[in-house]
Amino acid sequence: MGDFDTFAWPKESFDAVTMLDMLEHTTDPLSSLKRAYELLKPGGVVYVVVPNQRCLLTVILDKWIQLGAPMRGYFLERLYVSPHEYYFCPRTLRTFLEKAGFEVADVRTGNVYLGRYRLPVWMRIPMEIVLQTGTLLGMGAKVLALGRKG
């Protein structure tokens, strides 16, 4: 079959393309966004969701790691995972979308669901508080973006 960047779909054959937690795994995110642009019909939209490297939780944990605090290795392994080729924040995702030719309709941050992780209560409750606070401050754990092909 092939992957997204190489499969032979006809140009301008889609009204919408979604890239949910995949762009950070590509070796060339700009190329993938340009491919989405060429596959979209005029007026079509791309919806992208990526982890936010500038979320409140990451900012706090980065400081924790830099200070050499306890469990720094545990957090380091979870913040920077080998399947991620790129790390985004709202500004960088907006820039990538614009460079690919999209009109950026919206970029915002959102939260993640911690229920899928096996975390002890003593860790989960403070993380939930930080994640919710981050969302209120515009520093949520995910970047959600909507781009439109003109």
Backbone as JSON, one array per atom type, in Angstrom:
{
  "sequence": "MGDFDTFAWPKESFDAVTMLDMLEHTTDPLSSLKRAYELLKPGGVVYVVVPNQRCLLTVILDKWIQLGAPMRGYFLERLYVSPHEYYFCPRTLRTFLEKAGFEVADVRTGNVYLGRYRLPVWMRIPMEIVLQTGTLLGMGAKVLALGRKG",
  "N": [[0.82, -1.19, 0.0], [1.76, 1.43, 0.97], [2.99, 4.49, 2.48], [1.68, 7.55, 3.98], [2.99, 9.76, 2.78], [3.85, 8.74, 0.33], [1.92, 7.17, -0.97], [-0.17, 6.69, -3.81], [-2.44, 8.63, -4.08], [-4.88, 10.56, -5.83], [-4.28, 14.02, -6.63], [-5.85, 16.71, -4.84], [-8.06, 15.25, -3.78], [-9.34, 14.96, -1.35], [-11.49, 16.23, 1.23], [-10.83, 16.65, 3.82], [-8.07, 16.1, 6.02], [-6.71, 14.28, 8.63], [-4.29, 14.39, 11.16], [-3.45, 12.86, 13.7], [-1.61, 12.73, 16.48], [0.65, 11.89, 14.98], [2.42, 13.38, 13.43], [4.69, 14.09, 14.86], [6.14, 11.8, 14.73], [7.19, 11.56, 12.23], [9.85, 11.73, 9.79], [10.13, 13.96, 8.31], [8.29, 16.42, 8.88], [7.35, 18.74, 7.56], [7.27, 18.0, 4.88], [5.25, 16.06, 5.03], [3.06, 17.67, 5.73], [2.95, 19.31, 3.46], [2.27, 17.37, 1.62], [-0.29, 16.71, 2.54], [-1.51, 19.13, 1.94], [-1.44, 19.16, -0.9], [-3.11, 17.02, -1.43], [-5.57, 17.88, -0.59], [-8.73, 19.27, -1.49], [-9.52, 22.55, -2.84], [-10.28, 24.76, -0.21], [-10.36, 22.71, 1.57], [-9.53, 21.09, 4.72], [-6.97, 20.59, 7.2], [-6.41, 18.81, 10.15], [-4.47, 18.82, 12.92], [-2.89, 17.18, 15.6], [-0.57, 17.22, 18.13], [1.9, 16.34, 20.65], [2.52, 18.85, 23.13], [5.42, 20.45, 23.58], [5.91, 22.59, 25.16], [4.19, 22.55, 27.27], [2.72, 23.1, 30.53], [3.32, 21.03, 32.37], [5.57, 19.79, 31.19], [7.4, 21.92, 31.19], [7.76, 22.29, 33.94], [8.76, 19.74, 34.65], [11.1, 19.69, 33.11], [12.64, 21.62, 34.44], [12.87, 20.33, 36.89], [14.41, 18.1, 36.17], [16.73, 19.4, 35.27], [17.64, 20.44, 37.66], [18.54, 18.2, 38.9], [16.92, 16.66, 40.51], [15.19, 14.12, 42.52], [14.17, 11.1, 40.84], [14.62, 11.99, 38.29], [15.6, 10.65, 36.02], [13.53, 8.86, 35.47], [11.45, 10.63, 34.69], [12.69, 11.91, 32.55], [12.94, 9.86, 30.65], [10.29, 9.58, 29.94], [9.51, 12.01, 28.92], [11.04, 12.47, 26.65], [10.83, 10.53, 24.15], [11.94, 7.8, 22.18], [10.47, 7.15, 19.75], [9.64, 9.65, 18.89], [10.39, 12.0, 16.55], [10.32, 14.71, 16.17], [9.63, 17.63, 18.13], [7.03, 19.68, 19.16], [5.6, 22.96, 19.68], [2.94, 25.34, 20.17], [3.68, 27.58, 18.53], [5.67, 26.55, 16.77], [4.24, 24.57, 15.4], [2.31, 26.11, 14.09], [4.0, 27.59, 12.4], [5.06, 25.53, 10.76], [2.68, 24.7, 9.47], [2.01, 27.04, 8.05], [4.26, 27.28, 6.36], [3.81, 25.09, 4.78], [1.78, 25.99, 3.25], [-0.76, 26.41, 4.23], [-3.6, 28.29, 5.41], [-3.83, 29.29, 8.62], [-6.33, 28.46, 10.7], [-6.88, 28.0, 13.38], [-5.07, 27.56, 16.39], [-4.53, 25.9, 19.29], [-4.22, 24.8, 22.74], [-4.69, 21.68, 24.41], [-5.79, 19.06, 26.62], [-4.54, 15.91, 27.93], [-5.57, 12.5, 28.42], [-5.04, 10.91, 31.34], [-5.76, 8.43, 32.19], [-5.01, 6.27, 30.65], [-2.48, 5.66, 31.37], [-0.51, 3.86, 33.7], [-0.4, 5.01, 36.62], [0.62, 5.72, 39.95], [-1.56, 6.88, 42.57], [-0.47, 8.97, 44.12], [1.12, 10.22, 42.27], [-0.49, 10.69, 40.11], [-2.61, 12.5, 40.86], [-1.31, 15.07, 41.46], [-0.26, 15.48, 38.88], [-2.58, 15.67, 37.3], [-3.65, 18.03, 38.34], [-1.65, 19.89, 37.58], [-1.78, 19.56, 34.78], [-4.44, 20.4, 34.23], [-4.3, 23.05, 35.14], [-2.37, 23.99, 33.37], [-3.81, 23.84, 30.96], [-5.74, 25.82, 31.42], [-4.05, 28.01, 31.37], [-3.27, 28.14, 28.78], [-1.29, 26.39, 28.19], [-1.55, 23.67, 27.6], [-1.26, 20.04, 27.33], [-1.37, 19.07, 24.75], [-1.09, 20.16, 21.34], [-3.41, 21.53, 19.24], [-4.4, 21.99, 15.99], [-5.85, 23.7, 13.24], [-5.81, 23.88, 9.84], [-6.36, 25.52, 6.71], [-6.84, 25.02, 3.25], [-6.43, 27.38, 0.82]],
  "CA": [[0.0, 0.0, 0.0], [2.58, 2.63, 1.05], [2.66, 5.39, 3.59], [0.95, 8.76, 3.62], [3.76, 10.64, 1.88], [4.17, 8.14, -0.97], [0.81, 6.47, -1.6], [-0.57, 7.41, -5.04], [-3.78, 9.22, -4.13], [-4.94, 11.69, -6.78], [-4.25, 15.35, -6.02], [-7.13, 17.36, -4.56], [-9.09, 14.22, -3.68], [-9.91, 14.9, -0.01], [-12.02, 17.44, 1.86], [-10.18, 16.8, 5.12], [-7.01, 15.18, 6.4], [-6.41, 14.37, 10.06], [-2.97, 13.9, 11.58], [-3.6, 12.8, 15.15], [-0.44, 12.13, 17.14], [1.51, 11.21, 14.02], [3.4, 14.27, 12.81], [5.93, 14.06, 15.66], [6.83, 10.55, 14.42], [7.69, 11.58, 10.86], [11.22, 12.23, 9.65], [10.05, 15.25, 7.62], [6.92, 16.88, 9.07], [6.97, 19.72, 6.55], [6.91, 17.23, 3.69], [3.94, 15.44, 5.28], [2.05, 18.72, 5.65], [2.83, 19.69, 2.05], [1.53, 16.28, 0.98], [-1.7, 16.91, 2.91], [-1.99, 20.3, 1.18], [-1.69, 18.8, -2.3], [-4.22, 16.06, -1.49], [-6.82, 18.53, -0.24], [-9.44, 20.11, -2.45], [-9.57, 23.95, -2.37], [-11.19, 24.91, 0.92], [-10.21, 21.56, 2.46], [-8.88, 21.38, 6.0], [-6.12, 19.62, 7.88], [-6.5, 18.91, 11.6], [-3.25, 18.23, 13.45], [-2.73, 17.13, 17.05], [0.77, 16.76, 18.52], [2.23, 16.71, 22.03], [3.03, 20.21, 23.31], [6.67, 20.44, 24.32], [5.92, 23.75, 26.06], [3.07, 22.49, 28.22], [3.14, 23.42, 31.89], [3.93, 19.86, 32.98], [6.91, 19.62, 30.62], [8.24, 23.02, 31.68], [8.08, 21.98, 35.34], [9.63, 18.56, 34.7], [12.41, 20.08, 32.58], [13.36, 22.29, 35.54], [13.13, 19.26, 37.86], [15.53, 17.31, 35.63], [17.93, 20.26, 35.26], [18.09, 20.6, 39.04], [19.04, 16.92, 39.38], [16.01, 16.21, 41.56], [14.9, 12.68, 42.5], [13.37, 10.5, 39.76], [14.83, 12.73, 37.04], [15.73, 9.69, 34.92], [12.19, 8.36, 35.19], [10.72, 11.65, 33.94], [13.4, 12.15, 31.3], [12.58, 8.78, 29.73], [8.9, 9.73, 29.52], [9.35, 13.26, 28.18], [11.74, 12.4, 25.36], [10.73, 9.13, 23.77], [12.64, 7.54, 20.93], [9.68, 7.22, 18.51], [9.39, 11.04, 18.49], [11.46, 12.6, 15.75], [10.19, 16.17, 16.31], [8.88, 18.13, 19.28], [6.32, 20.89, 18.73], [4.85, 23.83, 20.56], [1.97, 26.01, 19.29], [4.34, 28.44, 17.55], [6.35, 25.77, 15.72], [3.25, 23.91, 14.55], [1.76, 27.17, 13.23], [5.02, 27.88, 11.38], [5.07, 24.41, 9.81], [1.45, 24.76, 8.66], [2.13, 28.17, 7.12], [5.27, 26.95, 5.36], [3.21, 24.1, 3.87], [0.81, 26.7, 2.41], [-2.08, 26.5, 4.86], [-4.09, 29.41, 6.21], [-4.05, 28.71, 9.95], [-7.61, 28.9, 11.23], [-6.88, 27.94, 14.84], [-4.08, 26.78, 17.11], [-4.79, 25.99, 20.73], [-3.73, 23.64, 23.47], [-5.7, 20.87, 25.08], [-5.29, 18.17, 27.64], [-4.44, 14.47, 27.66], [-6.26, 11.64, 29.37], [-4.04, 10.14, 32.06], [-6.28, 7.11, 32.53], [-4.35, 5.21, 29.89], [-1.19, 5.4, 32.0], [-0.57, 3.23, 35.03], [0.28, 5.91, 37.55], [0.12, 5.67, 41.33], [-2.4, 8.03, 42.93], [0.37, 10.07, 44.6], [1.69, 10.89, 41.12], [-1.56, 11.06, 39.18], [-3.37, 13.68, 41.3], [-0.59, 16.32, 41.15], [-0.15, 15.65, 37.42], [-3.88, 16.15, 36.83], [-3.75, 19.45, 38.73], [-0.75, 20.66, 36.72], [-2.32, 19.53, 33.41], [-5.63, 21.26, 34.17], [-3.82, 24.43, 35.27], [-1.73, 24.3, 32.1], [-4.86, 24.08, 29.96], [-6.3, 27.14, 31.72], [-3.05, 29.03, 31.04], [-2.89, 28.01, 27.38], [-0.1, 25.54, 28.15], [-2.02, 22.3, 27.68], [-0.32, 18.99, 26.94], [-1.48, 18.81, 23.31], [-1.33, 21.29, 20.45], [-4.45, 21.2, 18.26], [-4.35, 23.04, 14.96], [-6.7, 23.56, 12.06], [-5.34, 24.66, 8.7], [-7.29, 25.51, 5.55], [-6.26, 25.25, 1.94], [-7.14, 28.48, 0.17]],
  "C": [[0.86, 1.26, 0.0], [2.18, 3.51, 2.23], [2.03, 6.68, 3.07], [1.69, 9.6, 2.59], [3.97, 10.06, 0.49], [3.01, 7.44, -1.66], [0.22, 7.33, -2.73], [-2.03, 7.85, -5.06], [-3.77, 10.34, -5.17], [-4.9, 13.03, -6.02], [-5.66, 15.89, -5.88], [-8.29, 16.36, -4.48], [-9.75, 14.14, -2.31], [-10.43, 16.26, 0.43], [-11.32, 17.72, 3.19], [-9.11, 15.73, 5.3], [-6.79, 15.37, 7.89], [-5.05, 13.75, 10.32], [-2.96, 13.93, 13.1], [-2.44, 12.02, 15.75], [0.42, 11.33, 16.17], [2.63, 12.09, 13.5], [4.73, 14.26, 13.55], [6.74, 12.79, 15.39], [7.43, 10.53, 13.01], [9.12, 12.12, 10.82], [11.25, 13.59, 8.97], [8.63, 15.79, 7.74], [6.47, 17.9, 8.04], [6.55, 19.03, 5.26], [5.53, 16.59, 3.85], [2.82, 16.47, 5.2], [1.86, 19.21, 4.22], [2.06, 18.63, 1.27], [0.04, 16.41, 1.3], [-2.29, 18.07, 2.1], [-2.31, 19.92, -0.26], [-2.85, 17.81, -2.45], [-5.58, 16.69, -1.2], [-7.41, 19.31, -1.42], [-9.35, 21.56, -1.96], [-10.65, 24.1, -1.28], [-11.12, 23.75, 1.9], [-9.42, 21.93, 3.71], [-8.0, 20.23, 6.45], [-6.26, 19.89, 9.38], [-5.31, 18.13, 12.16], [-3.26, 18.29, 14.97], [-1.37, 16.52, 17.33], [0.97, 17.06, 20.0], [2.83, 18.12, 22.07], [4.28, 20.18, 24.18], [6.79, 21.62, 25.27], [4.7, 23.75, 26.98], [3.61, 22.73, 29.63], [3.84, 22.23, 32.56], [5.36, 19.65, 32.47], [7.87, 20.69, 31.11], [8.68, 22.73, 33.12], [9.05, 20.8, 35.41], [11.01, 18.84, 34.11], [13.26, 20.74, 33.67], [13.77, 21.26, 36.6], [14.36, 18.46, 37.44], [16.82, 18.12, 35.66], [18.51, 20.44, 36.66], [18.66, 19.31, 39.61], [18.2, 16.34, 40.5], [15.75, 14.71, 41.46], [13.98, 12.28, 41.33], [13.56, 11.22, 38.43], [14.95, 11.79, 35.85], [14.39, 9.13, 34.5], [11.42, 9.35, 34.32], [11.37, 11.93, 32.59], [13.02, 11.12, 30.24], [11.16, 8.93, 29.2], [8.66, 11.01, 28.72], [9.94, 13.18, 26.78], [11.82, 10.95, 24.94], [11.29, 8.92, 22.37], [11.74, 7.54, 19.68], [9.4, 8.65, 18.04], [10.61, 11.59, 17.78], [11.49, 14.12, 15.93], [9.36, 16.48, 17.54], [8.32, 19.49, 18.89], [5.8, 21.68, 19.93], [3.87, 24.57, 19.64], [2.64, 26.85, 18.19], [4.98, 27.63, 16.42], [5.34, 25.06, 14.82], [2.61, 24.91, 13.6], [2.74, 27.47, 12.09], [5.07, 26.78, 10.33], [3.84, 24.45, 8.9], [1.53, 25.88, 7.63], [3.14, 27.89, 6.02], [4.75, 25.93, 4.34], [2.14, 24.73, 2.98], [-0.55, 26.91, 3.03], [-2.34, 27.88, 5.46], [-4.42, 28.79, 7.56], [-5.33, 29.31, 10.53], [-7.61, 28.94, 12.76], [-5.71, 27.1, 15.32], [-4.37, 26.99, 18.58], [-4.18, 24.79, 21.42], [-4.89, 22.94, 24.14], [-5.02, 19.9, 26.03], [-5.17, 16.74, 27.13], [-5.21, 13.72, 28.74], [-5.22, 10.75, 30.04], [-4.49, 8.73, 32.4], [-5.6, 5.98, 31.79], [-2.98, 4.85, 30.45], [-1.39, 4.76, 33.36], [0.26, 4.06, 36.0], [-0.26, 5.71, 38.95], [-0.63, 6.96, 41.65], [-1.55, 9.22, 43.36], [1.01, 10.84, 43.45], [0.58, 11.44, 40.21], [-2.28, 12.35, 39.59], [-2.59, 14.98, 41.06], [-0.45, 16.55, 39.64], [-1.45, 16.18, 36.84], [-4.05, 17.64, 37.14], [-2.88, 20.32, 37.82], [-1.3, 20.7, 35.29], [-3.53, 20.44, 33.26], [-5.24, 22.73, 34.26], [-3.17, 24.88, 33.96], [-2.74, 24.6, 31.01], [-5.48, 25.45, 30.17], [-5.36, 28.27, 31.32], [-2.65, 29.01, 29.57], [-1.62, 27.2, 27.19], [-0.49, 24.08, 28.32], [-1.03, 21.32, 27.08], [-0.35, 18.64, 25.46], [-1.61, 20.14, 22.56], [-2.32, 20.79, 19.41], [-4.5, 22.33, 17.26], [-5.25, 22.68, 13.78], [-6.17, 24.49, 10.97], [-6.29, 24.49, 7.53], [-6.51, 25.78, 4.28], [-7.08, 26.3, 1.23], [-7.58, 28.16, -1.24]]
}
